[in-house]
Amino acid sequence: MKNIFGPINSRRFGTSLGVDLSPALKQCNYDCLYCELAPAQTTDTQIQSVMPDEIIKELQMNLNSFIDVITLTANGEPTLYPYLDELIEKIDTIKGSAQTLILTNSATLVNPEVFKTLLKFDQVKLSLDSVSEDIFKKIDRPHKNISLDAILEAVKRFSKEFQGKLFIEILVVKNLNDKEQEMQKINEYLLDVKNIYRVDLGTIDRPPAYGVEAVSFERLHELATLFENSLTVHIASRSKGKKVLKTYTKEEIVTTLSKRPLTQDDIDSLFDTVSKKRLEKLVEEKIVTLKELGGLNFFSI
């Protein structure tokens, strides 16, 4: 397979069959510090593209009833693919029960044609690493003439029109966007974005293109507590790093979960054995409940 990869079992999206819209080379309007791909000059167009019929042919060979999502991505930015609208129309005719998902850095939402095409997807994940111009330029290193203010405005408009599941992904880089002030700014902005299904808060978990560092899982947890409870925030980390298990009192567990619901993975990375038993007791007493939020199960008050 040249254009299709997987399926991959994802805790966030289910069983995913990937479509790479730039399999031969990196073509992106960002040159992010944390990208696992080698540094490359930014571009606002694809100079090399695969035709939609070739992709559809490969998809048909690999689709089955166990696939939950068909995920469109790229070695770079998938919305630069010039035949995206034609491709999503054709995928819709063969996808069966699978959902369509695209992973985009959000920058091309300012383009009316891309905006209209993304409305056709079942799920859209938008990256948003910062709402401050200086931090945005340091982390994402955007192509010339890309305006953060224009992106932020377009994301708000898109969220009002999109009928599917909208995900926001924030990737935290040590000493760049890991300060409380920046997370509070992102929180304030997201409160004006409509119909967010889930916010995924993560950090670097692959070797980056440049010399930047991840933050700890514990730091991600601290930052997650800065978001309003109306936002479902999931700590999206493949590696929890070194576990620093802590003993929580009953009152501390209640306070923590009232501020930020936690998944079982989160519990395993934060709570020691004594704390887990206290959590089990709180569940038995129905003080803590297990709720499905944003496609994941959370312990919540």
Secondary structure, 3 states (H helix, E strand, C coil): CCCEEEEEEECCCEEEEEEECCCCCCECCECCCCCCCCCCCCCCCCCCCCCHHHHHHHHHHHCCCCCCEEEEECCECHHHCCCHHHHHHHHHHHCCCCEEEEEECCHHHHCHHHHHHHCCCCEEEEECCCCCHHHHHHHHCECCCCCHHHHHHHHHHHHHHCCCEEEEEEEECCCCCCCHHHHHHHHHHHCCCCCEEEEEEEECCCCCCCCCCCCCHHHHHHHHCCCCCCCCEEEECCCCCCCCCECCCHHHHHHHHHHCCECHHHHHHHECHHHHHHHHHHHHCCCCEEEEECCEEEEEC
